[in-house]
Amino acid sequence: MNYWVIKGNPNWYEWDEDLEPGYVETWGARALPAELAPNDRLFLWESGGRSRIIGLGQVSDGAHYIMKPFSSGGSWPLVLEWVCARLGRSLGLPIPNYRQVYVSEALAEEWNAVHDRKIEPGLGFGSQQVASALEFEVSLTDTISEDLRLRVLAFDWWIRNRDRGEKNPNLLWSAETHQLHVIDHDQAGHPNGAGIFWGTHLFKAAARSNCNGSRRSWQRNFWQHRPSCSRLRFWTSCLPNGQPIAKE
């Protein structure tokens, strides 16, 4: 994470109007330093006679994210989303980019005032919105390469995710790019239920093909990318210390 000073001349910018206490504003810029990265911190500096820091900011990547909010009942599902997304992307699966998304108390209050489904303030899991996304339909299965179907099936078996069936595929199909996107892993980690997995998985038919060579390749690939204890500690260290993680 880097820290940047953004300087503004009070003769050109109405700081007093743009930066009210407690108010969140979004600004854009035409030219940015090449090193500027999402989540970098910004200090807004008023030049001129007073020369002072008058505001704080954070760099956004400009993308939109679908958020799973924090729940005081336990944040274990968010940890599963975070770890499985990192594992899946390291294996080359088409999992959308993801971020930690913070919901302020003011935003939660504003949302809850007009929505039946309530959210709590705190840190959530954000999955980047897929352009022109549609929920995957079974009729599209044959348009997905057998290799990708097998890799999704093998990955779900590896992480013990049995929540990818015909009724709830947890897959997105981009009508714009005609590509598959794999989402939703908060139900992973079930050590039992092999019968349910092989009886309900959307791509179960792919396992009937002769894939011994592929199986050996997956085993090597999974073993190479298995999270060591140190890597898991690093991943969980990226999560906030102030929120409880349920022991499940």
Residue pairs with C-beta under 8 A, 6 or more apart in sequence:
1 37
1 39
1 40
1 41
2 35
2 36
2 37
2 40
2 41
3 40
3 41
3 42
3 43
4 33
4 36
4 40
4 41
4 42
4 43
4 59
5 42
5 43
5 45
6 42
6 43
6 44
6 45
6 57
7 45
7 47
8 15
8 44
8 45
8 46
8 47
9 47
9 48
10 46
10 47
10 48
10 50
11 48
15 44
15 46
15 54
15 55
18 25
19 25
19 44
19 54
19 55
22 106
24 104
26 60
27 57
36 59
37 59
38 59
38 60
38 61
38 99
39 58
39 59
40 58
40 59
41 56
41 57
41 58
41 59
42 56
42 57
42 58
42 59
43 53
43 55
43 56
43 57
44 53
44 54
44 55
44 56
44 57
45 51
45 52
45 53
45 54
46 52
46 53
46 54
61 99
63 97
63 128
63 129
64 128
64 129
65 98
65 99
65 101
65 126
65 127
65 128
65 129
66 126
66 127
66 128
66 129
67 101
67 103
67 124
67 125
67 126
67 127
68 77
68 78
68 81
68 124
68 125
68 126
68 127
68 186
69 103
69 108
69 119
69 120
69 122
69 124
70 78
70 103
70 120
70 121
70 122
70 123
70 124
70 243
71 77
71 120
72 120
72 122
73 246
74 244
74 245
74 246
74 248
75 123
75 239
75 243
75 244
75 245
75 246
76 245
76 246
76 248
77 186
77 187
78 123
78 124
78 125
78 186
78 239
79 236
79 239
79 245
80 185
80 186
80 187
80 188
80 189
81 98
81 125
81 127
81 184
81 185
81 186
82 98
82 125
82 235
82 238
82 239
83 227
83 232
83 235
84 159
84 161
84 185
84 188
85 95
85 98
85 127
85 185
86 235
87 155
87 159
87 225
87 227
88 95
88 155
88 182
88 185
89 95
90 225
91 151
91 155
91 221
91 222
91 225
92 151
93 151
93 152
93 155
93 182
94 148
94 179
94 180
94 181
94 182
95 181
95 182
95 183
96 127
96 128
96 129
96 130
96 172
96 181
96 183
97 127
97 128
98 125
98 126
98 127
98 128
99 126
99 128
100 123
100 124
100 125
100 126
100 238
100 239
101 123
101 124
101 125
101 126
102 122
102 123
102 124
103 111
103 119
103 120
103 121
103 122
103 123
103 124
104 121
105 121
107 121
108 119
108 120
108 121
111 118
111 119
112 118
112 119
122 243
123 239
123 240
123 243
127 183
130 172
130 174
130 181
131 174
131 176
131 177
132 174
132 175
132 176
132 177
133 172
133 173
133 174
133 175
133 181
134 172
134 173
134 174
134 175
135 169
135 171
135 172
135 173
136 169
136 171
136 172
136 173
136 180
137 173
138 166
138 169
138 202
140 173
141 149
141 202
141 203
143 178
144 180
146 206
146 209
147 214
148 180
149 203
149 206
150 203
150 206
150 207
150 209
150 211
150 214
151 218
152 164
152 182
152 203
153 201
153 203
153 204
153 206
153 207
154 215
154 218
154 222
155 161
155 182
156 162
156 164
156 188
156 197
156 201
157 197
158 222
159 185
159 188
159 189
160 188
160 189
160 190
160 191
160 193
160 197
161 185
161 187
161 188
161 189
161 190
162 187
162 190
162 193
162 196
162 197
162 200
162 201
163 170
163 184
163 187
163 188
164 170
164 171
164 201
164 202
164 203
165 200
165 201
165 202
166 200
166 202
169 202
170 182
170 183
170 184
171 180
171 181
171 182
171 183
171 202
172 180
172 181
172 183
173 179
173 180
173 181
174 181
189 248
198 204
198 207
227 235
236 245
239 245
